[in-house]
Amino acid sequence: MSETIKVMLIDDHPLFRKGVRQIISDDPAFEVVGEAASGLEGLELEPALSPDIILLDLNMKGMDGLETLRRFKQAGSQAHIVVLTVSDAEDDLLEALRSGANGYLLKDMEPEELRANLLKAFGGVTVLQECLNDVLKRAVLEPESKTAENVNLTERETEILECLAEGMNNKNIARRLGISDTTVKVHIKNLLRKLNLTSRLEAAVWRHQQKSRH
């Protein structure tokens, strides 16, 4: 059997952490390797635990989840960081994605849904609770967003945009197109700049929206 997926929980509610630990541990694919009651504690524990996934609450006393997320990214954490929160506010969702979150889920989701989304996140897919898709679409389709007609993407950027719309990660995109992971990252950075977007998830939603218009 392959190694288990190591998960760390960061949430300032002990009862909630206990419940999530139980939900995740019910699946032998996962192992909860640690818990933290604050962002600072999580940042201190993470290097020794080397989790594959960090489940992070947004609304915590002291350092909030967004600042914690940014600090993990600045520190070079390789973990997939998935926000698990009660907030379905557009600002929180967009700021989390801009700060590098690998997913944004709500605390009222079903246990089996949570485990399924964590598996996807571990595989490199950005996960988003279904009810938040409309929130993200509205944000992406604000006037400052560009349309397909006035964006000058190269052929390669267009190919990569299609791959993003399919939910593919960098490694799979590189394999499909016969280029390196580094080259994929450069192209994604360029196409996001041209589209005036900030995350690959926003780009995927933008592409689906363009298709639905034609």
Residue frames as qw, qx, qy, qz and C-alpha x, y, z in Angstrom:
[[0.000, 0.887, 0.462, 0.000, 0.00, 0.00, 0.00],
 [0.362, 0.593, -0.051, 0.718, 1.21, 3.53, -0.81],
 [0.276, -0.090, -0.511, 0.809, 2.14, 5.90, 1.99],
 [0.057, -0.765, -0.620, 0.162, -0.66, 7.73, 3.77],
 [0.180, 0.682, 0.142, 0.695, -1.39, 11.40, 3.05],
 [0.422, -0.296, -0.510, 0.689, -0.21, 13.44, 6.03],
 [0.095, -0.763, -0.365, -0.524, -2.61, 16.17, 7.17],
 [0.291, -0.140, -0.479, 0.817, -2.11, 18.99, 9.67],
 [0.141, -0.780, -0.571, -0.212, -5.07, 20.90, 11.16],
 [0.239, 0.002, -0.254, 0.937, -4.91, 24.58, 12.12],
 [0.344, -0.614, -0.459, -0.542, -8.05, 25.83, 13.87],
 [0.000, -0.346, 0.538, -0.768, -8.61, 27.59, 17.18],
 [0.742, -0.241, 0.102, -0.617, -11.65, 25.47, 18.14],
 [0.186, -0.352, 0.911, -0.109, -10.55, 22.23, 19.88],
 [0.642, 0.233, 0.647, -0.339, -13.92, 20.49, 19.39],
 [0.665, 0.671, -0.074, -0.320, -13.92, 21.24, 15.69],
 [0.190, 0.631, -0.747, -0.082, -10.34, 19.97, 15.31],
 [0.414, -0.146, 0.869, -0.227, -11.34, 16.77, 17.12],
 [0.714, 0.441, 0.409, -0.359, -14.29, 16.24, 14.78],
 [0.556, 0.731, -0.321, -0.232, -12.26, 16.86, 11.64],
 [0.075, -0.520, 0.850, -0.033, -9.49, 14.58, 12.90],
 [0.585, 0.075, 0.764, -0.260, -12.05, 11.80, 13.34],
 [0.694, 0.622, 0.144, -0.334, -13.56, 12.38, 9.88],
 [0.395, 0.734, -0.534, -0.141, -10.18, 12.31, 8.17],
 [0.187, -0.432, 0.871, -0.138, -8.82, 9.40, 10.20],
 [0.778, 0.182, 0.476, -0.367, -11.82, 7.26, 9.24],
 [0.787, 0.602, -0.115, -0.070, -10.16, 6.92, 5.82],
 [0.844, -0.336, 0.224, 0.353, -6.95, 4.84, 5.91],
 [0.615, 0.580, 0.125, 0.519, -5.56, 6.96, 3.05],
 [0.003, 0.828, -0.120, 0.548, -5.03, 9.82, 5.53],
 [0.661, -0.317, -0.477, 0.485, -3.05, 10.36, 8.72],
 [0.145, -0.946, -0.045, -0.286, -3.48, 13.47, 10.89],
 [0.732, 0.143, -0.361, 0.560, 0.11, 14.18, 11.94],
 [0.314, -0.154, -0.385, 0.854, -0.52, 17.28, 14.03],
 [0.080, -0.838, -0.510, -0.179, -2.85, 20.04, 15.22],
 [0.309, 0.038, -0.201, 0.929, -2.33, 23.71, 15.97],
 [0.067, -0.735, -0.618, 0.272, -4.63, 26.12, 17.79],
 [0.056, 0.893, 0.007, -0.447, -3.20, 29.23, 16.09],
 [0.669, 0.731, -0.110, 0.072, -1.41, 30.34, 12.96],
 [0.012, -0.804, 0.569, -0.171, 1.84, 30.93, 14.82],
 [0.674, -0.303, 0.659, -0.140, 1.75, 27.47, 16.37],
 [0.868, 0.419, 0.264, -0.040, 1.09, 25.98, 12.95],
 [0.453, 0.831, -0.305, 0.108, 4.04, 27.80, 11.43],
 [0.262, -0.669, 0.671, -0.186, 6.29, 26.50, 14.21],
 [0.761, -0.099, 0.620, -0.164, 5.09, 22.88, 13.95],
 [0.783, 0.565, 0.020, -0.258, 4.97, 22.51, 10.17],
 [0.332, 0.703, -0.625, -0.063, 8.69, 22.05, 9.35],
 [0.246, -0.332, 0.886, -0.208, 9.04, 19.06, 11.70],
 [0.667, 0.235, 0.604, -0.369, 5.74, 17.46, 10.64],
 [0.001, 0.259, -0.696, -0.670, 6.20, 17.93, 6.86],
 [0.550, 0.393, 0.635, -0.374, 2.47, 17.54, 6.12],
 [0.294, 0.232, 0.703, 0.605, 1.22, 16.91, 2.59],
 [0.136, -0.659, -0.479, -0.563, -1.92, 18.95, 3.28],
 [0.112, -0.124, -0.508, 0.845, -2.65, 21.77, 5.73],
 [0.157, -0.690, -0.644, -0.290, -6.30, 22.41, 6.59],
 [0.273, -0.020, -0.249, 0.929, -6.45, 26.04, 7.65],
 [0.040, -0.789, -0.594, 0.153, -9.23, 28.05, 9.29],
 [0.281, 0.618, 0.136, 0.721, -9.55, 31.72, 8.30],
 [0.319, -0.760, -0.003, -0.566, -11.06, 33.32, 11.40],
 [0.770, -0.247, -0.455, 0.374, -8.66, 32.75, 14.28],
 [0.361, -0.925, -0.024, 0.114, -7.60, 34.89, 17.21],
 [0.492, -0.569, 0.408, 0.518, -4.27, 36.59, 16.78],
 [0.011, 0.365, -0.649, -0.668, -2.84, 35.87, 13.33],
 [0.753, 0.320, 0.237, -0.524, -5.70, 35.11, 10.96],
 [0.842, 0.130, 0.506, 0.130, -5.73, 32.37, 8.35],
 [0.583, 0.800, 0.051, 0.133, -4.86, 34.61, 5.40],
 [0.047, -0.877, 0.467, -0.103, -1.73, 35.95, 7.09],
 [0.705, -0.336, 0.625, 0.001, -0.81, 32.41, 8.15],
 [0.822, 0.452, 0.333, 0.094, -1.25, 31.24, 4.55],
 [0.386, 0.893, -0.188, 0.135, 0.99, 34.02, 3.23],
 [0.309, -0.749, 0.580, -0.082, 3.70, 33.19, 5.77],
 [0.838, -0.038, 0.542, 0.055, 3.62, 29.50, 4.84],
 [0.718, 0.656, 0.164, 0.165, 4.11, 30.48, 1.20],
 [0.099, 0.924, -0.339, 0.149, 6.90, 32.93, 2.05],
 [0.542, -0.562, 0.622, -0.057, 8.62, 30.20, 4.07],
 [0.335, 0.423, -0.763, -0.357, 8.54, 27.90, 1.04],
 [0.592, -0.031, 0.721, -0.358, 6.16, 25.30, 2.46],
 [0.163, 0.146, -0.830, -0.514, 5.54, 22.47, -0.01],
 [0.214, 0.317, 0.867, -0.320, 2.22, 21.49, 1.59],
 [0.113, -0.457, -0.600, -0.647, -1.06, 21.84, -0.25],
 [0.010, 0.160, 0.527, -0.835, -2.91, 24.43, 1.84],
 [0.205, -0.479, -0.712, -0.472, -6.70, 24.13, 1.84],
 [0.204, -0.183, 0.313, -0.909, -8.82, 26.73, 3.62],
 [0.334, -0.424, -0.837, -0.089, -11.68, 25.23, 5.66],
 [0.014, -0.019, -0.285, 0.958, -13.92, 28.02, 6.92],
 [0.196, 0.603, 0.717, -0.290, -17.47, 29.23, 7.59],
 [0.101, 0.660, -0.039, -0.744, -16.94, 32.30, 5.38],
 [0.581, 0.434, 0.605, 0.328, -18.43, 32.29, 1.89],
 [0.062, 0.899, 0.042, -0.432, -17.55, 35.99, 1.42],
 [0.724, 0.664, 0.036, 0.184, -16.18, 36.90, -1.99],
 [0.053, 0.893, -0.398, 0.202, -13.31, 38.94, -0.52],
 [0.633, -0.493, 0.591, -0.081, -12.13, 36.05, 1.66],
 [0.892, 0.255, 0.366, 0.075, -12.32, 33.58, -1.23],
 [0.578, 0.782, -0.067, 0.221, -10.41, 35.79, -3.67],
 [0.132, -0.851, 0.469, -0.195, -7.78, 36.82, -1.14],
 [0.784, -0.309, 0.537, -0.021, -7.15, 33.19, -0.18],
 [0.848, 0.418, 0.265, 0.187, -6.68, 32.21, -3.83],
 [0.335, 0.888, -0.196, 0.248, -4.44, 35.21, -4.49],
 [0.366, -0.749, 0.523, -0.177, -2.36, 34.26, -1.46],
 [0.268, 0.440, -0.850, -0.110, -1.75, 30.79, -2.87],
 [0.647, -0.078, 0.619, -0.440, -4.43, 28.57, -1.33],
 [0.066, 0.137, -0.913, -0.379, -4.83, 25.20, -3.05],
 [0.263, -0.439, -0.815, -0.270, -8.51, 25.06, -2.17],
 [0.223, -0.152, 0.294, -0.917, -11.37, 26.77, -0.37],
 [0.408, -0.314, -0.839, -0.179, -13.99, 24.65, 1.39],
 [0.416, -0.508, 0.090, -0.749, -16.81, 25.42, 3.83],
 [0.117, -0.252, 0.852, -0.444, -17.19, 23.80, 7.23],
 [0.686, 0.114, 0.391, -0.603, -20.75, 22.63, 6.55],
 [0.583, 0.374, -0.606, -0.390, -19.70, 20.15, 3.86],
 [0.963, -0.160, -0.031, -0.213, -20.34, 16.41, 4.17],
 [0.602, -0.586, 0.522, 0.148, -17.50, 14.27, 5.61],
 [0.785, 0.173, 0.511, 0.304, -17.12, 12.16, 2.46],
 [0.417, 0.878, 0.118, 0.205, -16.97, 15.37, 0.38],
 [0.260, -0.899, 0.351, 0.035, -14.17, 16.69, 2.56],
 [0.700, -0.313, 0.594, 0.245, -12.11, 13.52, 2.13],
 [0.697, 0.514, 0.426, 0.263, -12.75, 13.46, -1.63],
 [0.221, 0.964, -0.030, 0.142, -11.63, 17.08, -1.96],
 [0.444, -0.757, 0.464, 0.124, -8.49, 16.45, 0.08],
 [0.777, 0.032, 0.554, 0.297, -7.57, 13.60, -2.27],
 [0.520, 0.770, 0.252, 0.269, -8.00, 15.95, -5.24],
 [0.102, -0.972, 0.211, -0.037, -5.91, 18.64, -3.55],
 [0.661, -0.476, 0.532, 0.230, -3.15, 16.11, -2.87],
 [0.719, 0.306, 0.521, 0.344, -3.22, 15.28, -6.60],
 [0.327, -0.121, 0.237, 0.907, -2.56, 18.91, -7.47],
 [0.027, -0.602, -0.597, -0.530, -6.12, 20.03, -8.29],
 [0.069, -0.118, 0.302, -0.944, -7.35, 23.33, -6.83],
 [0.180, -0.452, -0.873, -0.024, -10.53, 22.44, -4.95],
 [0.177, -0.098, 0.092, -0.975, -13.47, 24.77, -4.49],
 [0.279, 0.336, 0.803, -0.405, -16.80, 24.10, -2.83],
 [0.234, 0.426, 0.724, 0.489, -19.44, 23.95, -5.57],
 [0.047, -0.869, -0.487, 0.077, -21.64, 26.69, -4.11],
 [0.294, -0.730, 0.100, 0.609, -18.70, 29.12, -4.38],
 [0.512, 0.194, 0.567, 0.616, -18.34, 28.78, -8.16],
 [0.136, 0.837, 0.442, 0.294, -20.88, 31.54, -8.78],
 [0.362, -0.883, 0.002, 0.297, -19.06, 33.81, -6.33],
 [0.531, -0.354, 0.459, 0.618, -15.81, 33.29, -8.23],
 [0.405, 0.476, 0.600, 0.499, -17.47, 33.72, -11.63],
 [0.019, -0.954, -0.296, -0.038, -18.94, 37.06, -10.61],
 [0.426, -0.770, 0.214, 0.425, -15.54, 38.25, -9.44],
 [0.539, -0.090, 0.588, 0.596, -13.82, 37.08, -12.61],
 [0.291, 0.572, 0.613, 0.460, -16.44, 38.68, -14.84],
 [0.125, -0.827, -0.212, 0.506, -16.19, 42.16, -13.37],
 [0.465, 0.879, 0.028, -0.099, -15.49, 44.88, -15.97],
 [0.095, -0.807, 0.554, 0.183, -11.72, 44.75, -15.51],
 [0.699, -0.058, 0.698, 0.145, -11.68, 41.13, -16.72],
 [0.149, 0.434, -0.552, -0.696, -10.77, 40.71, -20.35],
 [0.847, 0.310, 0.250, -0.352, -12.72, 38.93, -23.07],
 [0.799, 0.016, 0.499, 0.334, -11.34, 36.37, -25.51],
 [0.532, 0.770, 0.249, 0.251, -11.52, 38.93, -28.32],
 [0.110, 0.941, -0.199, 0.251, -9.12, 41.43, -26.75],
 [0.651, -0.601, 0.455, 0.086, -6.54, 39.06, -25.28],
 [0.596, 0.654, -0.452, -0.114, -3.49, 38.20, -27.34],
 [0.759, -0.409, 0.506, -0.029, -2.48, 34.77, -26.01],
 [0.161, 0.503, -0.780, -0.335, 0.16, 32.77, -27.81],
 [0.769, 0.045, -0.535, -0.348, -0.70, 29.33, -29.15],
 [0.487, 0.062, -0.785, 0.378, 1.17, 27.69, -26.26],
 [0.148, -0.052, 0.494, -0.855, -0.57, 29.90, -23.66],
 [0.679, 0.000, -0.160, -0.717, -3.92, 28.96, -25.17],
 [0.712, 0.047, -0.699, -0.049, -3.03, 25.25, -24.93],
 [0.278, 0.038, -0.726, 0.627, -2.07, 25.68, -21.28],
 [0.391, -0.060, 0.208, -0.895, -5.26, 27.63, -20.56],
 [0.770, -0.025, -0.432, -0.469, -7.26, 24.66, -21.91],
 [0.593, 0.035, -0.752, 0.288, -5.31, 22.35, -19.60],
 [0.023, -0.072, 0.534, -0.842, -6.06, 24.62, -16.63],
 [0.602, -0.059, -0.077, -0.793, -9.75, 24.50, -17.55],
 [0.798, -0.021, -0.577, -0.171, -9.52, 20.71, -17.29],
 [0.687, -0.685, 0.138, -0.201, -8.12, 21.05, -13.75],
 [0.898, 0.192, -0.230, 0.323, -4.68, 19.69, -14.66],
 [0.527, -0.782, 0.125, 0.309, -1.63, 20.32, -12.49],
 [0.135, 0.845, -0.428, -0.291, 1.73, 21.58, -13.81],
 [0.385, -0.340, 0.840, 0.175, 3.30, 18.13, -14.00],
 [0.579, 0.391, 0.715, 0.001, 0.47, 16.74, -16.13],
 [0.392, 0.885, 0.049, -0.248, 0.43, 19.82, -18.36],
 [0.082, -0.724, 0.622, 0.286, 4.18, 19.48, -18.91],
 [0.484, -0.064, 0.863, 0.130, 3.76, 15.81, -19.78],
 [0.564, 0.628, 0.523, -0.120, 0.93, 16.47, -22.23],
 [0.364, 0.923, -0.034, -0.124, 2.72, 19.29, -24.04],
 [0.882, 0.190, -0.038, 0.431, 6.23, 17.85, -23.86],
 [0.185, 0.748, -0.229, 0.594, 7.73, 20.80, -21.99],
 [0.411, 0.033, -0.691, 0.594, 9.27, 21.28, -18.54],
 [0.317, -0.702, -0.597, 0.225, 7.41, 22.16, -15.33],
 [0.297, -0.468, -0.055, 0.831, 9.37, 25.41, -15.20],
 [0.026, 0.081, 0.518, 0.851, 8.25, 26.38, -18.71],
 [0.243, -0.593, -0.734, -0.223, 4.64, 25.66, -17.73],
 [0.342, -0.657, -0.409, 0.534, 4.97, 28.00, -14.72],
 [0.191, -0.266, 0.207, 0.922, 6.34, 30.80, -16.92],
 [0.103, -0.288, -0.665, -0.682, 3.50, 30.45, -19.42],
 [0.311, -0.662, -0.681, 0.050, 0.87, 30.42, -16.65],
 [0.304, -0.548, -0.204, 0.752, 2.38, 33.58, -15.14],
 [0.077, -0.099, 0.397, 0.909, 2.26, 35.30, -18.53],
 [0.193, -0.419, -0.724, -0.513, -1.30, 34.29, -19.38],
 [0.320, -0.670, -0.590, 0.318, -2.57, 35.36, -15.95],
 [0.214, -0.428, -0.001, 0.878, -0.96, 38.76, -16.46],
 [0.043, -0.076, -0.569, -0.818, -2.56, 39.11, -19.90],
 [0.319, -0.514, -0.738, -0.299, -5.97, 38.10, -18.55],
 [0.179, -0.507, 0.253, -0.804, -5.65, 40.39, -15.51],
 [0.854, -0.384, -0.255, -0.244, -6.29, 37.41, -13.23],
 [0.198, -0.730, 0.574, -0.314, -4.45, 36.22, -10.13],
 [0.541, -0.269, 0.781, -0.156, -4.86, 32.44, -9.93],
 [0.073, 0.108, -0.894, -0.428, -5.07, 29.36, -12.14],
 [0.140, 0.448, 0.854, -0.225, -8.54, 28.67, -10.74],
 [0.247, 0.691, 0.162, -0.660, -9.75, 32.09, -11.89],
 [0.145, 0.434, -0.637, -0.621, -8.24, 31.36, -15.33],
 [0.053, 0.138, 0.979, 0.138, -10.11, 28.03, -15.52],
 [0.200, 0.627, 0.631, -0.411, -13.42, 29.69, -14.64],
 [0.177, 0.650, -0.179, -0.717, -12.71, 32.48, -17.16],
 [0.063, 0.224, -0.831, -0.505, -12.09, 29.91, -19.91],
 [0.107, 0.373, 0.920, -0.047, -15.31, 28.02, -19.16],
 [0.188, 0.699, 0.371, -0.581, -17.23, 31.30, -19.21],
 [0.136, 0.521, -0.457, -0.708, -15.77, 32.25, -22.60],
 [0.008, 0.026, 0.947, 0.321, -16.81, 28.89, -24.02],
 [0.135, 0.533, 0.790, -0.270, -20.37, 29.31, -22.74],
 [0.173, 0.661, 0.062, -0.728, -20.63, 32.66, -24.56],
 [0.230, 0.431, -0.615, -0.618, -20.00, 31.10, -27.97]]
